[in-house]
Structure formats: C-alpha cells, structure tokens
Amino acid sequence: MSGEVDVVNSPDLVAAFTQYLLRTELEERRYRDAECKLLLVQAEGLERQNKFSEAWPKFAEALQCLVGSQLKVPLDPSSDGGVKCLVYMNFTVDECLTAMTCCNGVALCMHETNKYVEGLNWTMEVDVIHKNARFAAKPVFEWDPYLPSPPCLEFHRQRLQGLVTASDIFLKLGNTGAAAYCRNVGSDLLKALPSRIDELSLRREVLPISSVVAVSTLRHPDPSLYRSMEIKDPRLQVRGSWQRLKWADSSRLTSRMAHAAFIYKSRLYVCGGQKSGTIQVYHDMWCLDLVKMNGWRELPKYKERFLNSQMAVHDGKAYLFRGFETVDYFDLERERWGSFETRFVDSRGRRQRWPYTKSLTDYTVHIVKGKLYVFGGKYKRPIGCNFFAVLDIATRTWRHLSGTQDNAPLIPQHDEPSARKNHASWVDGKGEKIYLMYGMADRQGAQMFQAEFASSEGFVYDDCWSWDIKAERWQRERVSGNYPCPRAEMSACYNPVTNQAVMFGGYNPALPFYVEGSQVCFGFNYFSDTFVLDYREPNPRWKQVITGSFPTYRAQGQLLTDPATGRMYLFGGYTNTDWVPTGNQKHDLTRSYGDVWELRVDTPGGLFDEVDWEDERRTAQLGPWQACHSCGSVGMWKKCGGTCDGRVFFCTPNCQKEGWPEHKQKHACRRS
C-alpha cells in the first residue's frame, strides 16, 4: 500500500536502537566499574593488614568485574598471543588505571608470599594493559614515550609499580639483567614526563635513583651473586652446564665476530666475519668435526670477504644470501661453492623490481620446507628494516610477505614487527611458525650517518612475534616467565631434541652499567646469561639456566644445535675490553673469540647426566673470573700448573696448599 512507513528499515529507528545499545553498554560499564572499585577497596584493606592470601583473590575478582565474563585474566598466551586485546584497547584512562591497580595488587601479594611465577604473570599484565593503551592511541614509533591524554600521574605510578615489583622478583631469582632493565625502563619513563615536579614525586615514592644505580652496578650474570645461586623455583630456573672444548693445537682458525656458522652432520662450519679491533674481514671457510675434535679443517674460500651475513642448510647445501639477486651456496658433500640467479615476483608471478638497493647485513634467515625466509637487517636505512620475504628454492623466485622497503617512508604501526637489526629468531619444531624476538633500531648508527630517526640514545625492542607460515600473518606474543632482558646481537637457536628455544649473551646499547666504587658509567651492557623457552609445556615460559661456569660476556656469538644429537655449541663473538677486563697488558677496544663451548641443560634430552654439578661449581670459570677451588671466592686467580691442564684455580698459596690433596685425588692431577 502506498504511503506506508517501513518501520524495520527506518533510519530513525536504527539510530534510536543504536543509542539504546550505547546507553545500555555505558550503564553496564558504570555498574562493573562501581563493583570493581568496591572490591578494590576491600582488597587494599586486606593488603594493608598483610593478609596477602586473602587480598589477592579480591584484587583478581575486582579486575574480572571490570573486564566482564568474556575475558580471562591474566590473558592466556594461547589466545591471540596474550598481548593485543580489544577489551583493554577500549578502556578509558580511568579504566586502565583501575585495571593496573588490580594487577599490581595481585603481583605484590604474590611477591610477598614468594609465588614468583604468579607475581611475574601479573606484573606482565600491567605491561600488557599499558601496551594496549598505546595501541589504542595515535601510532608512534616504539622509541617515543607514551603519555596518556588527558595527563594522569597515577597512570604512570601504576606502570612504575609493576616495573619495580617485576625487578624485585627478578633480582630474587638472580636474573640481574631483567631486574636492571625494568628499573631503567621506569627511570626513562620518569625522564619523559613533562613535569619535573611529577618526576621528583614518583622518584621519591616509587623509584629512587639509588635503587636504579644499585642494580646497574651488577653484571649479567654477576659473578659475586652467581656463585651462590640456587634453584628457587624450577618453573623459572633450570640447572645447566657450559664446558669449553679443546681440539688439536695445529688448528689455524682465527678468532672472529660477525661470521656465519652452522652445523651439518655433527660438523661445525664457520665462514667469513671479522677480527675485532681491525679492518680485517675474512672470506675463509672452516669445519670442525664435533665428534672427533681433531682440529679445524680449511675448506674452499668464498669468492669475496663478507661479514654480518647468515647461512642456512637445506638438502646438503648451505645457502648464503647477501641482498643480491645471485644467491650463493656451499655444497656440503662436494665441498665447493655454487650460485644461481633469482627474481622477485608478485602474487600473479609477474616480475617485480629488486627491493634491496645495497648489500643486506644483520638479518635472520631460515629454510622451512624448501623455502628460505629472510627478515629485517640493514641495507640502506641505518636503523634497520622490517622487510620480510621468502625464496622458493625450487622455482628460484622471491615473494614479499610483509614490511616496508627502505625507499618508502617508515610509518609507525602495531600489527607487524618494526624496523630492526641483530634480532633473535628460530623456527618451532613442527615447522609451522617463525619466531622473532628483540633486536635494535640502530638510532646511534643513524646519527653517525646523519640519517632519519637519529639519536644519541640506543634503542632495543622488548617484543616477540610469531609468523604463521600457513596463514601468513604476524602475531605479537607474550614474553612470560623468567625471561632474558631485551637485547641485540644475542645468540639463539632451537633445539629439536629438547623442544626448546635457547638464548645466550648479547648486547644492549641503552642499558647502563655503573662500575662500583668509581665514577665510571658505561651506557651499554654485554651479557653472558643463558635462557630456555620450553615448548613441551602447555603455556611455554622462559627459564634462566643456572650453570657452574659461563663463557665470557659477548655479543655476535653463534649458538647452534646439532640436530643429530641435540648437543648445543657456541662459537666466537666479541666484547668491549673496557667493559670486560682481560687481565693482559695489550689494550684493544674490543676483543673477538675463537673458542667453542658446549651447553647442557637439566631437561629430558639435555645430556645433563654427563655433568658433575658440584665439581663444576667448585672449578667454575665465570667469564674472565674464576672461583677458587678451596674457598670459593671469585677473582682473576692463578690456575693450577699441574697435569690437569688448568682445570682448577686458587686465589692464594695457602688455598692451593689446603686444596691440593683433594684436587689431586678428584682430578688425578700431578705436579708437572
């Protein structure tokens, strides 16, 4: 009938119903907020009475009221990575503040009752809420501070409280790197506040400068603390062993950094790199039989000198990609070099312009099911790139997966990894996901070349990402547990036998180190700590590996797993000799290494049954320092001159005299 009104499709009705839904949602949020704050008051009252076991469930219930029944907190890492959350992103500043207060309440209660796993989970939730507030705001680069609008001092207070609690827990666990990092992030946050009065207020109440300096006088690990460390929580710590290996003295392989390395059929291969402190760049190639240990054997040289490139093995060949259309490879059976030409194509197979305008360095590479994946690194933009591409080795064609070429503007976003170099990466045991973690945006390098994003301050990312190979999408992952603090130039690998990712050492250009008892402060840090991420657990979390000895602090080493045996080996790297004392008269700014270490971990398949744990702790070599076999003190001590080949150290002649009978019997040492 003409003249009838279409009630169902009426614009006025749709608008009215939309307004009704918005009012209903607003009223529901107000009710949840009121209920949450009532529970929060009760929880804080119990906390003040030190009734921590009664207080933390109230804090958790308060947060659950705020987020609603559709969301479980803390966020589950198996649910979209446990970081990006639409509920958190839709929070107002006041709701963010309330949520962080609840999380900090639970974390403090857990800390007070020595529930370290739970305490770290809830401090991480504070960080996740803070990140989601950042995700919801106008995108800025990750090195730019996030300041909520309108300004809210209590928001920063709660963020700081989460960092301080996490730092305290890490310090109890002996993870000095993460403890120092959390406090320094808090200190940087305070420096970025627009109000000097607000900065001083929060420093006085939450984060005094003295507490930042105190933890910044520790090395990572710190020999003075590490010597007496015990396993406090097996969910966050695991025993391990580093042992330096020896081979025939006739070997001529020189120490190096920035080299390529891999393992094939229980042989360690090393190619290229540089001797630190010099301009000497290598193109030689060597291999060491890890079973026979009969010395390094020289192989045919690569066609030209190179550094900061990686090699990956597939089907008996080790592939070397350096940003050029020509991909080189070393045939591991015939022991000779070869190459082939490649090209970039679009989704329809049409040839595309080659994206790399210069040689590529400082990237990561993996080969999965005949396809070679390359992420990040540096070729034109000094800070690094986030260009991600895959080469089908069979068809010799490349395809762009994500990221921005260096000839295009770099735009801040939160849906894929940002531009970086010297990051860690590994592939899971099923060959389904590629993981990417940390790394740096080299802003100091950009300043050197007067390029965009230049700064005198270094920047290291605190993120972890996974690339789903089948779905071809990135997901930001939760970094949970007793994790390694953010760094770059670290050594990392995946062990298919133990089903663990492993990380060792590295460098942080923005984490200061204060030399105790002096006015000296280095604006950077080197590491020699070890961590594993166990994928056998339903929700994998990082654990620190507590070892009797550890290699000298270093960056750019290569940590590799022999897939045939599950044995893990570390080769090479470098360190700053001002930061790490060398004990000799020759003074170079940096020192490179040519040593090989084997890592064992007390986990199924980790070969820890071969380790004499107590003896290793007494004969410990802690970087450049040693533990006295008699009294246990740590310093640069004199090694035994007997037939044990310097297995133990003594700090004084008296200790040597007292410890000699036991050492003689235990290690079959005789005077030489």
Disulfide bonds with the S-S distance in Angstrom:
none
